[in-house]
């Protein structure tokens, strides 16, 4: 699930990926 969210964040631009990563950690 984490990998899927990371991929979605990357598709949105990159900032979302960092935000998701921060949220999960």
VMD Tcl script that builds the backbone (N, CA, C; Angstrom):
set m [mol new atoms 75]
animate dup $m
set s [atomselect $m all]
$s set {name element resname resid chain x y z} {
  {N N UNK 1 A 0.838 -1.200 0.000}
  {CA C UNK 1 A 0.000 0.000 0.000}
  {C C UNK 1 A 0.880 1.261 0.000}
  {N N UNK 2 A 1.941 1.226 0.784}
  {CA C UNK 2 A 2.841 2.376 0.851}
  {C C UNK 2 A 3.466 2.654 -0.516}
  {N N UNK 3 A 3.857 1.595 -1.202}
  {CA C UNK 3 A 4.469 1.741 -2.530}
  {C C UNK 3 A 3.471 2.363 -3.503}
  {N N UNK 4 A 2.223 1.939 -3.411}
  {CA C UNK 4 A 1.175 2.454 -4.302}
  {C C UNK 4 A 0.979 3.959 -4.071}
  {N N UNK 5 A 0.949 4.368 -2.817}
  {CA C UNK 5 A 0.761 5.785 -2.503}
  {C C UNK 5 A 1.955 6.595 -2.980}
  {N N UNK 6 A 3.144 6.017 -2.827}
  {CA C UNK 6 A 4.356 6.706 -3.266}
  {C C UNK 6 A 4.322 6.915 -4.781}
  {N N UNK 7 A 3.856 5.907 -5.503}
  {CA C UNK 7 A 3.758 6.016 -6.961}
  {C C UNK 7 A 2.750 7.098 -7.338}
  {N N UNK 8 A 1.641 7.147 -6.650}
  {CA C UNK 8 A 0.604 8.147 -6.937}
  {C C UNK 8 A 1.160 9.542 -6.675}
  {N N UNK 9 A 1.934 9.683 -5.613}
  {CA C UNK 9 A 2.537 10.969 -5.295}
  {C C UNK 9 A 3.507 11.403 -6.377}
  {N N UNK 10 A 4.267 10.460 -6.890}
  {CA C UNK 10 A 5.227 10.774 -7.947}
  {C C UNK 10 A 4.505 11.243 -9.202}
  {N N UNK 11 A 3.370 10.632 -9.489}
  {CA C UNK 11 A 2.604 11.018 -10.664}
  {C C UNK 11 A 2.048 12.433 -10.502}
  {N N UNK 12 A 1.749 12.810 -9.277}
  {CA C UNK 12 A 1.172 14.148 -9.041}
  {C C UNK 12 A 2.233 15.245 -9.108}
  {N N UNK 13 A 3.483 14.889 -8.893}
  {CA C UNK 13 A 4.520 15.916 -9.016}
  {C C UNK 13 A 5.767 15.665 -8.188}
  {N N UNK 14 A 5.636 15.031 -7.030}
  {CA C UNK 14 A 6.818 14.821 -6.210}
  {C C UNK 14 A 6.604 15.364 -4.806}
  {N N UNK 15 A 6.003 16.537 -4.715}
  {CA C UNK 15 A 5.732 17.131 -3.410}
  {C C UNK 15 A 4.782 16.233 -2.625}
  {N N UNK 16 A 3.837 15.633 -3.334}
  {CA C UNK 16 A 2.873 14.751 -2.687}
  {C C UNK 16 A 3.588 13.530 -2.127}
  {N N UNK 17 A 4.604 13.059 -2.837}
  {CA C UNK 17 A 5.362 11.894 -2.393}
  {C C UNK 17 A 6.058 12.195 -1.078}
  {N N UNK 18 A 6.655 13.366 -0.978}
  {CA C UNK 18 A 7.337 13.757 0.250}
  {C C UNK 18 A 6.319 13.888 1.387}
  {N N UNK 19 A 5.177 14.472 1.093}
  {CA C UNK 19 A 4.133 14.664 2.092}
  {C C UNK 19 A 3.633 13.313 2.609}
  {N N UNK 20 A 3.417 12.372 1.692}
  {CA C UNK 20 A 2.940 11.051 2.088}
  {C C UNK 20 A 3.987 10.336 2.924}
  {N N UNK 21 A 5.239 10.449 2.512}
  {CA C UNK 21 A 6.323 9.799 3.233}
  {C C UNK 21 A 6.420 10.350 4.652}
  {N N UNK 22 A 6.297 11.651 4.795}
  {CA C UNK 22 A 6.355 12.302 6.096}
  {C C UNK 22 A 5.185 11.853 6.968}
  {N N UNK 23 A 4.015 11.738 6.354}
  {CA C UNK 23 A 2.814 11.326 7.064}
  {C C UNK 23 A 2.945 9.899 7.584}
  {N N UNK 24 A 3.537 9.027 6.759}
  {CA C UNK 24 A 3.678 7.634 7.157}
  {C C UNK 24 A 4.726 7.456 8.237}
  {N N UNK 25 A 5.769 8.272 8.210}
  {CA C UNK 25 A 6.845 8.145 9.195}
  {C C UNK 25 A 6.488 8.922 10.453}
}
mol reanalyze $m
mol bondsrecalc $m
mol representation Tube
mol addrep $m
